[in-house]
């Protein structure tokens, strides 16, 4: 009996230590990100970042995404509805974490479209047609181009604007900030600098609602 | 012979099992809690390490009136040696003794990407090598003690 007790106690102890360490690590991590968010707010929302929503909103949702990421595409509509459910209260900040091979191209197309005031339309076009221009997690950017005139984009201007080295700097900055903020998967959400306790739409909804509760 | 006491052989096996469990949970902590993506070589080492938790764990149970199953070395040692070889290769690669271009992991996460260095020098591949070394030694010691 004694040996079985030793085994059982060891299993329980190890699992307990694991759970406690995971909990400790996660709370320390969110504390760290919270400090960065308050002390270096430009890491969270730099001047170059695309913002959607009212300027004075007291709840800021920062989303790090990759145009080629399937989960980002499937989250697009529900997140939009989530924000629309609280008009004038949530500012949506869109940032890039192009982790997929070749994702810099659609990111640059998006930023170039922004200069034609067609950011949102292009984003939705890219997400909704994603299956047509990605295969096996690789971007086939040549398949994006024929889609662009449909939403009234000046494709020639996109091609010129895409060559702007400022876009490379922007992507580099977003990737660096993502690393600083502990974003290693997309979509990565931060609500007022707080990461989700665990990934999921429900968790995002709860966090946004609790932040609205606390700030309004 | 009464087998309820914690004899030395059982303790050696128990130590090895404890080590595999800590290594398995530790690797899960790195990937699932700290979000370090495991590279392909890490996966091969996991393939050897994870079954050891169950193989050695089952071996620790009393069987046929004996305090534990001495045959466990037969089944555990090949896994431990396989993992040890992978860990050795990975450590050499990580420390730069083997060029990365000769490695089967050009895509995804680089096998020489450094995530963490405990005490300033202990990398994850090195931890793996140390764990597999200790497990192999424990099992060899156990075999020697059982045979004599």
HADDOCK unambig.tbl for C-alpha pairs under 7 A between the chains (distance, minus, plus):
assign (segid A and resid 2 and name CA) (segid B and resid 4 and name CA) 6.67 0.50 0.50
assign (segid A and resid 3 and name CA) (segid B and resid 6 and name CA) 6.88 0.50 0.50
assign (segid A and resid 22 and name CA) (segid B and resid 33 and name CA) 6.04 0.50 0.50
assign (segid A and resid 184 and name CA) (segid B and resid 35 and name CA) 6.95 0.50 0.50
